């Protein structure tokens, strides 16, 4: 049998693996919540968020005379190791859990306590020297630690997503520059509209990403207001005077982020509004990414029986039965990521609405949803940029032929011929299969010089604005 150590809690004694850094509370949570198979440690930014908060608390308790220098130093050292990537496999509690995050907080307390004990030359479980509750969790409650750690974690995750979006934006902008002279038909409601350049089409994709990065920055800024020091419900019970501001100051210094203590800790402890806002922005990003990928799939459809205006880089064989078929697998993947983010946003919405009185008990599913959305969106943006957008090729001859044959050219003649006459030209072109210029010439409505001027590239496609 594997070696164990005996720990106890209010329910009695429990055997814990001897080499585990977690303890009895985590072990019970492992048994109680075998739900998703996705533990807290799967998301490094969540572990780092917890470590930042626990170190800030330890330093504040030291400053206020509640924790001796030796214990505070050991706890801080353990937290720094966690932030560097150590022991993430010891955060074994499932992300979906009852208890408003208590199991996650206790998992952190126990891992940090046992690592601190090792640093002090003690054995795991020797809690008389560093106790998970009495020392690591001193002046704290799950109800201020858990949301604050999530704030710290999602600020980091937002920075990662922002970087990935910038990479994708730059990839689209590069293609916009490459395709700036490629004329094609623009379409509305899947029907021919008026000419544009492929560069303008790709520039729009880049601009959308830039706009969404700005919205992400705005929503992430809401996370800087924290409730650390609120303890159970916001009254600060069991936290000493000046603890909240001292712990917050340490957190800001450790993270290099402008965290501030909420003006009303009772409100901040029960209100997950910042997470709701952030989730909405992630949904907005997902929706627009999926729309862009829908366009890429449509523009590359074919290769001969579809639009075929661009070719996406081939990534893998597309069929087990149709030789030569290549599918747009990267855009398809991104759209599926978008669907999960939209679903996660609904979970956040329902969990936030279901909070009662002084605490929202459903923050664990909010944290899980946001962690999943951030991780998937970040990976999707980077994959789309490197495995798809960077290798897109255009087919100018296909697009030029469609422009020449499009009924949409008639729109450019409205100012010269009027709407009624132009409509007749368009109808005849459609019925006869002739081009719009041919019909105009046959009817003698414009001279060749007038027609050339009306349908010149400079007039049909105004010069695009410079790239941002």
Secondary structure per residue as TSV (DSSP state, phi and psi in degrees):
chain	resnum	aa	ss	phi	psi
A	1	X	-	360.0	142.4
A	2	X	-	-61.4	146.6
A	3	X	-	-68.0	144.1
A	4	X	E	-134.8	167.7
A	5	X	E	-127.4	153.4
A	6	X	E	-98.9	126.0
A	7	X	E	-124.3	165.6
A	8	X	E	-140.6	155.0
A	9	X	E	-141.9	-164.7
A	10	X	T	-65.3	-19.8
A	11	X	T	-88.6	-9.1
A	12	X	E	123.7	-161.5
A	13	X	E	-85.3	155.4
A	14	X	E	-152.6	138.5
A	15	X	E	-84.8	134.7
A	16	X	E	-124.4	141.2
A	17	X	E	-52.0	133.4
A	18	X	T	-61.7	-32.3
A	19	X	T	-91.3	0.5
A	20	X	-	-76.6	142.1
A	21	X	S	-85.7	-16.5
A	22	X	-	-81.7	170.8
A	23	X	-	-128.9	-153.8
A	24	X	H	-64.6	-40.3
A	25	X	H	-65.3	-40.3
A	26	X	H	-67.8	-39.7
A	27	X	H	-61.9	-41.9
A	28	X	H	-65.4	-38.9
A	29	X	H	-65.1	-36.7
A	30	X	H	-59.0	-40.0
A	31	X	H	-73.7	-35.9
A	32	X	H	-77.8	-27.7
A	33	X	-	-126.4	62.1
A	34	X	-	-85.0	67.8
A	35	X	S	-102.4	-71.4
A	36	X	S	-96.0	-20.3
A	37	X	S	77.0	5.2
A	38	X	-	-107.5	105.7
A	39	X	B	-83.5	167.3
A	40	X	G	-56.3	-38.6
A	41	X	G	-64.9	-12.1
A	42	X	G	-65.0	-24.2
A	43	X	S	-112.4	99.0
A	44	X	H	-55.7	-35.0
A	45	X	H	-66.4	-27.0
A	46	X	H	-70.8	-42.2
A	47	X	H	-64.0	-42.8
A	48	X	H	-63.9	-38.2
A	49	X	H	-60.5	-44.3
A	50	X	H	-62.5	-41.4
A	51	X	H	-66.3	-39.6
A	52	X	H	-60.3	-46.3
A	53	X	H	-65.2	-43.1
A	54	X	H	-66.3	-36.9
A	55	X	H	-70.2	-41.3
A	56	X	H	-59.8	-40.0
A	57	X	H	-65.6	-43.1
A	58	X	H	-62.5	-42.1
A	59	X	H	-67.0	-38.6
A	60	X	H	-64.9	-44.1
A	61	X	H	-63.1	-35.8
A	62	X	H	-64.8	-47.7
A	63	X	H	-60.0	-34.7
A	64	X	T	-91.1	5.7
A	65	X	T	81.4	13.9
A	66	X	S	-92.1	-20.0
A	67	X	S	-131.6	129.4
A	68	X	-	-70.6	159.5
A	69	X	H	-59.8	-39.5
A	70	X	H	-63.9	-48.5
A	71	X	H	-66.1	-43.5
A	72	X	H	-59.5	-41.4
A	73	X	H	-65.5	-40.0
A	74	X	H	-67.8	-41.7
A	75	X	H	-64.1	-43.4
A	76	X	H	-61.4	-43.4
A	77	X	H	-62.4	-41.7
A	78	X	H	-63.3	-40.8
A	79	X	H	-65.6	-39.0
A	80	X	H	-64.5	-37.1
A	81	X	H	-63.6	-41.6
A	82	X	H	-61.1	-42.3
A	83	X	H	-66.4	-26.1
A	84	X	T	-82.6	-4.0
A	85	X	T	111.8	-0.4
A	86	X	T	-78.7	148.2
A	87	X	T	62.6	18.2
A	88	X	G	-63.8	-26.4
A	89	X	G	-70.3	-8.7
A	90	X	G	-88.6	-5.2
A	91	X	-	-93.0	86.8
A	92	X	-	-104.9	-2.4
A	93	X	S	-73.6	137.6
A	94	X	B	-62.6	142.9
A	95	X	S	-63.6	-34.1
A	96	X	S	-90.4	117.1
A	97	X	-	-153.3	149.2
A	98	X	S	-77.4	167.5
A	99	X	S	93.9	12.7
A	100	X	T	60.6	27.1
A	101	X	T	98.0	3.8
A	102	X	H	-57.8	-40.3
A	103	X	H	-65.0	-38.0
A	104	X	H	-65.7	-44.3
A	105	X	H	-61.4	-43.8
A	106	X	H	-68.7	-35.2
A	107	X	H	-57.7	-44.9
A	108	X	H	-65.1	-45.2
A	109	X	H	-57.8	-44.4
A	110	X	H	-71.8	-41.8
A	111	X	H	-62.9	-45.2
A	112	X	H	-65.8	-41.7
A	113	X	H	-62.2	-45.5
A	114	X	H	-70.5	-34.5
A	115	X	H	-70.4	-37.8
A	116	X	H	-62.3	-38.9
A	117	X	H	-60.2	-43.3
A	118	X	H	-61.7	-41.9
A	119	X	H	-60.0	-34.1
A	120	X	T	-85.6	3.8
A	121	X	T	83.6	15.9
A	122	X	-	-102.9	171.7
A	123	X	-	-96.4	157.3
A	124	X	T	-58.1	138.9
A	125	X	T	88.7	-3.7
A	126	X	-	-84.9	66.8
A	127	X	T	-74.0	-5.0
A	128	X	T	-64.5	-23.8
A	129	X	T	-96.5	-41.5
A	130	X	S	-139.3	114.4
A	131	X	-	-103.5	138.1
A	132	X	I	-57.2	-40.9
A	133	X	I	-88.4	-50.2
A	134	X	I	-70.7	-25.0
A	135	X	I	-117.6	-55.5
A	136	X	I	-67.9	-37.0
A	137	X	T	-98.1	13.4
A	138	X	T	-58.7	133.7
A	139	X	T	67.5	17.6
A	140	X	-	-127.3	166.7
A	141	X	-	-138.5	154.2
A	142	X	H	-52.1	-33.2
A	143	X	H	-72.7	-13.3
A	144	X	H	-111.3	-28.6
A	145	X	H	-69.2	-48.9
A	146	X	H	-62.8	-51.8
A	147	X	H	-66.5	-33.8
A	148	X	H	-67.4	-42.5
A	149	X	H	-61.1	-38.2
A	150	X	H	-64.9	-40.2
A	151	X	H	-57.5	-49.4
A	152	X	H	-61.3	-44.3
A	153	X	H	-62.8	-43.2
A	154	X	H	-79.1	-22.3
A	155	X	H	-62.9	-44.0
A	156	X	H	-64.8	-44.9
A	157	X	H	-63.0	-37.4
A	158	X	H	-64.3	-38.0
A	159	X	H	-64.0	-38.7
A	160	X	H	-66.1	-43.1
A	161	X	H	-66.0	-40.0
A	162	X	H	-59.1	-42.9
A	163	X	H	-62.9	-42.7
A	164	X	H	-65.2	-39.8
A	165	X	H	-65.1	-36.6
A	166	X	H	-64.4	-39.2
A	167	X	H	-60.7	-44.1
A	168	X	H	-67.8	-40.7
A	169	X	H	-59.0	-44.0
A	170	X	H	-65.0	-36.1
A	171	X	H	-64.5	-43.9
A	172	X	H	-66.3	-39.5
A	173	X	H	-63.6	-38.4
A	174	X	H	-63.6	-40.7
A	175	X	H	-68.8	-34.9
A	176	X	H	-60.3	-41.7
A	177	X	H	-65.6	-43.0
A	178	X	H	-63.2	-36.3
A	179	X	T	-99.9	14.5
A	180	X	T	-64.6	-23.4
A	181	X	T	-100.9	7.4
A	182	X	-	-92.1	110.7
A	183	X	E	-86.5	140.1
A	184	X	E	-149.9	175.1
A	185	X	E	-89.6	130.5
A	186	X	E	-80.0	157.2
A	187	X	E	-134.9	142.5
A	188	X	E	-127.8	135.6
A	189	X	T	55.1	33.2
A	190	X	T	66.1	15.6
A	191	X	E	-114.6	153.3
A	192	X	E	-56.0	133.1
A	193	X	E	-114.5	-97.9
A	194	X	E	-136.6	161.2
A	195	X	E	-66.5	155.0
A	196	X	E	-154.5	-175.9
A	197	X	E	-107.9	153.8
A	198	X	H	-62.8	-30.1
A	199	X	H	-62.3	-41.1
A	200	X	H	-62.6	-38.9
A	201	X	H	-63.4	-44.3
A	202	X	H	-74.5	-30.4
A	203	X	H	-63.7	-36.4
A	204	X	H	-61.5	-38.5
A	205	X	H	-60.6	-42.8
A	206	X	H	-65.6	-42.3
A	207	X	H	-63.3	-40.7
A	208	X	H	-59.2	-40.3
A	209	X	H	-66.4	-40.6
A	210	X	H	-62.3	-40.4
A	211	X	H	-63.3	-41.4
A	212	X	H	-72.1	-30.3
A	213	X	H	-62.8	-38.9
A	214	X	H	-64.6	-40.4
A	215	X	H	-66.1	-35.8
A	216	X	H	-64.3	-41.8
A	217	X	H	-60.2	-42.1
A	218	X	H	-63.4	-43.1
A	219	X	H	-71.9	-36.5
A	220	X	H	-65.0	-30.3
A	221	X	H	-63.3	-25.8
A	222	X	G	-68.0	-20.7
A	223	X	G	-76.5	-10.8
A	224	X	G	-72.7	-16.3
A	225	X	E	-88.7	116.9
A	226	X	E	-120.1	164.7
A	227	X	-	-112.5	19.5
A	228	X	T	-59.9	128.2
A	229	X	T	103.8	-8.7
A	230	X	-	-73.0	-24.6
A	231	X	T	52.5	-129.1
A	232	X	T	-68.0	-50.2
A	233	X	T	-131.7	3.9
A	234	X	S	112.7	-6.2
A	235	X	S	-85.0	-11.4
A	236	X	-	77.8	18.1
A	237	X	T	-57.1	133.9
A	238	X	T	75.8	3.8
A	239	X	S	-105.4	134.7
A	240	X	-	-72.1	164.6
A	241	X	T	-56.6	141.1
A	242	X	T	72.8	2.4
A	243	X	H	-64.4	-47.7
A	244	X	H	-56.9	-50.8
A	245	X	H	-70.2	-32.3
A	246	X	H	-68.8	-45.9
A	247	X	H	-63.8	-40.3
A	248	X	H	-64.3	-40.6
A	249	X	H	-62.6	-42.1
A	250	X	H	-65.2	-40.2
A	251	X	H	-62.4	-43.2
A	252	X	H	-62.7	-40.4
A	253	X	H	-69.2	-42.0
A	254	X	H	-65.6	-40.7
A	255	X	H	-88.7	-21.1
A	256	X	T	72.0	23.0
A	257	X	S	-119.0	150.6
A	258	X	-	-83.4	59.3
A	259	X	-	-69.9	140.8
A	260	X	E	-133.7	154.1
A	261	X	E	-78.5	134.0
A	262	X	-	-59.7	145.2
A	263	X	S	-63.9	-39.2
A	264	X	-	-122.8	104.3
A	265	X	H	-72.1	-27.5
A	266	X	H	-65.2	-45.5
A	267	X	H	-63.7	-45.1
A	268	X	H	-65.1	-29.8
A	269	X	H	-72.6	-29.2
A	270	X	H	-102.6	-8.7
A	271	X	-	-107.5	109.5
A	272	X	-	-92.0	27.5
A	273	X	H	-57.3	-35.9
A	274	X	H	-64.5	-35.4
A	275	X	H	-69.5	-36.5
A	276	X	H	-63.6	-45.0
A	277	X	H	-62.3	-45.6
A	278	X	H	-61.3	-43.4
A	279	X	H	-61.8	-38.7
A	280	X	H	-62.5	-38.1
A	281	X	H	-68.1	-40.2
A	282	X	H	-62.4	-37.8
A	283	X	H	-64.0	-42.4
A	284	X	H	-59.0	-45.8
A	285	X	H	-59.8	-45.0
A	286	X	H	-62.8	-43.7
A	287	X	H	-61.3	-45.3
A	288	X	H	-72.1	-33.5
A	289	X	H	-62.9	-43.1
A	290	X	H	-65.7	-39.4
A	291	X	H	-60.2	-44.1
A	292	X	H	-60.5	-43.3
A	293	X	H	-68.0	-33.5
A	294	X	H	-59.8	-41.1
A	295	X	H	-65.1	-43.3
A	296	X	H	-61.3	-41.4
A	297	X	H	-65.0	-40.4
A	298	X	H	-69.0	-45.9
A	299	X	H	-64.4	-28.1
A	300	X	T	-97.0	4.1
A	301	X	-	-61.3	147.6
A	302	X	-	140.0	-125.6
A	303	X	S	-78.4	-15.6
A	304	X	S	-115.5	-22.2
A	305	X	S	-104.8	10.1
A	306	X	S	-119.6	-154.5
A	307	X	-	-69.5	-46.5
A	308	X	-	59.6	30.5
A	309	X	S	-82.1	-26.9
A	310	X	E	-133.7	162.2
A	311	X	E	-122.1	128.0
A	312	X	-	-84.0	148.5
A	313	X	-	-62.0	132.5
A	314	X	-	-70.4	132.3
A	315	X	-	-110.8	-27.6
A	316	X	S	-168.9	162.1
A	317	X	-	-60.8	142.0
A	318	X	-	-99.9	-5.4
A	319	X	-	-155.6	148.0
A	320	X	S	-88.7	-6.0
A	321	X	S	-127.6	-25.2
A	322	X	S	-106.1	99.9
A	323	X	T	-60.7	139.9
A	324	X	T	86.1	-7.6
A	325	X	-	-78.2	132.9
A	326	X	-	-126.6	128.2
A	327	X	-	-101.4	155.5
A	328	X	-	-80.9	67.2
A	329	X	H	-68.7	-31.6
A	330	X	H	-70.3	-50.6
A	331	X	H	-59.4	-36.0
A	332	X	H	-61.4	-41.9
A	333	X	H	-62.7	-43.3
A	334	X	H	-63.0	-41.2
A	335	X	H	-62.9	-37.6
A	336	X	H	-67.7	-35.8
A	337	X	H	-59.3	-43.3
A	338	X	H	-59.6	-39.8
A	339	X	H	-62.5	-39.5
A	340	X	H	-69.0	-36.2
A	341	X	H	-65.8	-40.8
A	342	X	H	-62.4	-41.5
A	343	X	H	-65.8	-40.4
A	344	X	H	-61.9	-37.6
A	345	X	H	-62.9	-37.9
A	346	X	H	-64.7	-39.9
A	347	X	H	-61.3	-42.5
A	348	X	H	-61.6	-43.9
A	349	X	H	-58.9	-49.1
A	350	X	H	-66.3	-40.8
A	351	X	H	-66.8	-39.9
A	352	X	H	-66.1	-40.7
A	353	X	H	-67.5	-27.0
A	354	X	T	-85.6	-2.1
A	355	X	-	-62.1	147.9
A	356	X	B	-132.5	135.9
A	357	X	T	55.4	-127.8
A	358	X	T	-88.9	5.3
A	359	X	B	-154.9	143.5
A	360	X	-	-96.3	111.6
A	361	X	T	-75.5	-7.0
A	362	X	T	-106.6	18.3
A	363	X	H	-60.7	-29.6
A	364	X	H	-56.6	-40.4
A	365	X	H	-74.3	-27.6
A	366	X	H	-64.1	-46.4
A	367	X	H	-62.6	-44.3
A	368	X	H	-61.3	-45.2
A	369	X	H	-62.4	-45.5
A	370	X	H	-67.8	-41.2
A	371	X	H	-60.9	-43.5
A	372	X	H	-65.5	-44.4
A	373	X	H	-62.5	-45.8
A	374	X	H	-59.9	-47.7
A	375	X	H	-64.0	-45.7
A	376	X	H	-68.2	-43.4
A	377	X	H	-64.3	-41.1
A	378	X	H	-61.5	-48.1
A	379	X	H	-64.7	-39.3
A	380	X	H	-65.0	-42.1
A	381	X	H	-62.5	-45.5
A	382	X	H	-66.8	-39.3
A	383	X	H	-67.5	-42.7
A	384	X	H	-61.4	-41.2
A	385	X	H	-64.9	-50.0
A	386	X	H	-83.0	-37.5
A	387	X	H	-95.8	-4.4
A	388	X	T	-135.7	-68.7
A	389	X	G	-59.4	-42.0
A	390	X	G	-60.5	-25.1
A	391	X	G	-106.2	11.4
A	392	X	-	-68.8	135.5
A	393	X	E	-117.5	146.1
A	394	X	E	-101.8	157.6
A	395	X	-	-121.9	82.2
A	396	X	H	-58.6	-35.7
A	397	X	H	-65.9	-36.0
A	398	X	H	-65.3	-45.7
A	399	X	H	-68.8	-38.0
A	400	X	H	-64.3	-41.1
A	401	X	H	-64.2	-36.5
A	402	X	H	-71.1	-37.1
A	403	X	H	-61.8	-47.0
A	404	X	H	-61.5	-34.4
A	405	X	H	-95.4	2.1
A	406	X	-	-82.3	141.6
A	407	X	G	-68.8	-21.5
A	408	X	G	-60.2	-20.6
A	409	X	G	-60.9	-25.1
A	410	X	G	-60.1	-30.0
A	411	X	G	-57.9	-35.6
A	412	X	G	-67.7	-15.9
A	413	X	G	-93.0	-6.3
A	414	X	H	-51.2	-47.9
A	415	X	H	-63.5	-25.5
A	416	X	H	-92.5	-38.3
A	417	X	H	-106.0	-18.8
A	418	X	-	86.5	158.9
A	419	X	H	-65.4	-41.1
A	420	X	H	-66.5	-49.1
A	421	X	H	-64.1	-38.8
A	422	X	H	-66.4	-36.1
A	423	X	H	-62.4	-41.1
A	424	X	H	-64.4	-39.2
A	425	X	H	-61.7	-46.6
A	426	X	H	-62.3	-42.1
A	427	X	H	-62.8	-46.2
A	428	X	H	-63.1	-41.0
A	429	X	H	-61.4	-40.6
A	430	X	H	-67.2	-42.6
A	431	X	H	-71.5	-41.1
A	432	X	H	-87.9	-18.7
A	433	X	-	83.4	4.1
A	434	X	-	-77.8	165.5
A	435	X	-	-82.7	159.7
A	436	X	H	-58.6	-47.2
A	437	X	H	-58.3	-37.9
A	438	X	H	-62.9	-42.4
A	439	X	H	-64.3	-42.7
A	440	X	H	-61.4	-43.7
A	441	X	H	-65.3	-41.9
A	442	X	H	-64.1	-35.1
A	443	X	H	-82.9	-9.2
A	444	X	T	67.1	31.5
A	445	X	-	-79.8	-28.2
A	446	X	S	-143.3	152.5
A	447	X	-	-75.5	164.4
A	448	X	H	-59.1	-38.8
A	449	X	H	-65.0	-43.7
A	450	X	H	-63.7	-41.0
A	451	X	H	-66.7	-43.4
A	452	X	H	-60.5	-40.3
A	453	X	H	-67.0	-43.3
A	454	X	H	-65.0	-33.2
A	455	X	T	-107.2	20.6
A	456	X	-	-69.2	153.3
A	457	X	H	-60.0	-39.7
A	458	X	H	-62.1	-34.5
A	459	X	H	-84.0	-39.0
A	460	X	H	-69.0	-38.0
A	461	X	S	-125.3	92.0
A	462	X	-	-55.1	149.8
A	463	X	-	-57.2	128.0
A	464	X	-	-68.7	151.4
A	465	X	-	-65.9	156.2
A	466	X	-	-63.9	149.8
A	467	X	-	-66.5	146.0
A	468	X	-	-65.9	360.0
